[in-house]
Amino acid sequence: MDYDLTRLGTREFEHLSQALASEVFGSSVEVFGDGRDGGREATFRGAVRYPDPPAASGQWNGYGVVQAKFRQRPGVNNAGWLCNQLTGEFAGWKKAIKEGRERPDYLLFTTNVVLSAVADSGGIDQVHKHLAELAGDLGLQGVNRAAQRSHQRLVRRYGEKAAEDAVHTARAVWDRANQIHFLGRYEWKLLEIIRPGACEVSTRDPLAHAIRYPSIVTIAGVLASPHWQQKASFLSTQCEVFDEIGRRIGRDDYGWQPPKRHPLTYWADELEHQRIRVERERYRSSTQHSRRLSDSDAAGNSTRISAI
């Protein structure tokens, strides 16, 4: 399921980007309001816990800038539109740096456009390649992009069916965890930043779905992982999976043994049943193979005895 972020409008999408930056990068984030901010939605300084888990090059440490790229009517050639936007931004940064503005170590772009995940020729790879060229010209340590369909990373890694199943289950898990208030503590925090003074939000409000989407994708990343699926298939290690989900979405109270009628329980039970079926099938196949070898040996011995 995709969320129509175009209905937020440019200003609210910028606020959403600022709220996410504050949550990811922490207290070092400085958020800019409307006005002459040089195209910046937010900045951060110092060491931050990103990427998480750390990349081979380590986590970011320096001066970073967050910029939002919102397309009112996404459609054909989203990758071309975004590349043109990025080219203009980097040209502006080159000029600003020559005029004395501080050079950022990192640039992070958020966007609502959908980029295809086809290897090499898809929109994601096109933008990544273009960003790498622009980053080299500007002398940046790192550049990143966040898109509307961030769960496409799951699609590329685990396949479309597995990723969509994981997102579907993750949405059920998230809804169950927040069934009383619809939005969790973290999501209400984002809502307060994006829509100050809001005391309620409709389940039909696209903004409500937009701000809960990151947590849903984060949960789906655990559910789609073969590593965590293997642990979930054993009662002795299921608690590690539940603890990991809680850690990733910042809720220490989520690491518990869920009740019987819970989406996580259904998911783990199904994985356990699948594992048992596979083990039984392997045992059956191994037994049949052993019997065939035994019968073959017996037939060979009988032939040799008859020949004697």
TAURRA-V188797 format. One record per residue. OMEGA is omega in radians with two decimals (none if undefined). Layout:
omega={OMEGA OMEGA}
//
This chain:
omega={3.11 3.10 -3.07 -3.11 3.12 -3.13 3.10 -3.01 -3.06 -3.03 -3.12 3.06 3.06 3.12 3.08 3.12 3.12 -3.13 3.11 3.11 3.13 -3.12 -3.06 -3.00 3.01 -2.98 -3.13 -3.08 3.01 -3.09 -3.14 3.09 3.11 3.11 -3.07 -3.13 3.14 3.13 -3.10 3.00 -3.13 3.05 3.05 -3.13 3.07 -3.11 3.12 3.13 3.14 -0.11 -3.14 0.12 -3.06 3.05 -3.14 -3.14 -3.14 3.13 -3.05 3.10 -3.11 -3.13 -3.11 -3.12 3.09 3.13 -3.11 3.09 -3.03 3.08 -3.03 -3.12 3.12 -3.13 -3.11 3.07 3.07 -3.13 3.12 3.11 -3.11 3.10 3.10 3.10 -3.12 3.09 3.12 3.13 -3.12 3.06 3.09 3.12 3.11 -3.14 -3.11 -3.14 3.09 -3.12 3.04 3.13 -3.14 3.12 3.11 3.01 -3.08 3.00 3.09 -3.13 2.99 -3.13 3.11 -3.09 3.13 3.13 -3.10 -3.06 3.13 -3.08 3.06 -3.06 -3.09 -3.09 -3.14 -3.12 3.09 -3.13 3.11 -3.13 -3.14 3.12 -3.14 3.12 -3.13 -3.13 3.11 3.13 -3.07 3.13 -3.13 3.02 -3.10 3.09 3.13 -3.11 3.07 -3.07 -3.13 -3.08 -3.12 3.11 3.04 3.05 3.07 3.14 -3.10 -3.07 -2.99 -3.09 -3.04 -3.08 -3.12 -3.12 -3.12 3.06 -3.13 3.12 3.12 3.13 -3.14 3.11 3.11 3.11 -3.11 3.13 3.14 -3.12 -3.07 -3.01 -3.10 -3.04 -3.11 3.08 3.09 -3.11 -3.14 -3.12 3.07 3.09 3.09 -3.12 3.14 3.12 -3.06 -3.10 -3.05 3.09 -3.12 3.14 3.08 3.13 -3.13 3.07 3.12 -3.11 -3.14 3.11 3.14 3.13 -3.13 -3.06 3.07 -3.07 -3.14 -3.14 3.14 3.13 3.11 3.09 -3.13 3.11 3.08 -3.06 -3.10 -3.06 3.08 3.12 -3.12 3.05 3.12 3.12 -3.12 -3.11 3.09 -3.14 -3.07 -3.09 3.14 -3.11 3.10 3.12 -3.13 3.09 -3.13 3.09 3.12 -3.13 -3.05 -3.13 3.02 3.14 -3.09 -3.10 -3.09 -3.10 -3.12 3.06 -3.07 3.13 -3.06 -3.10 -3.11 -3.12 3.12 3.12 3.10 -3.13 -3.13 3.13 3.14 3.10 3.11 3.12 3.11 3.14 -3.14 3.12 3.14 3.12 3.11 3.13 3.09 3.13 -3.14 3.14 3.12 3.13 3.13 3.13 3.12 3.13 3.13 3.10 3.13 3.12 3.14 3.11 3.14 3.13 3.12 3.11 3.14 -3.13 -3.13 3.13 3.13 -3.12 3.13 none}
//
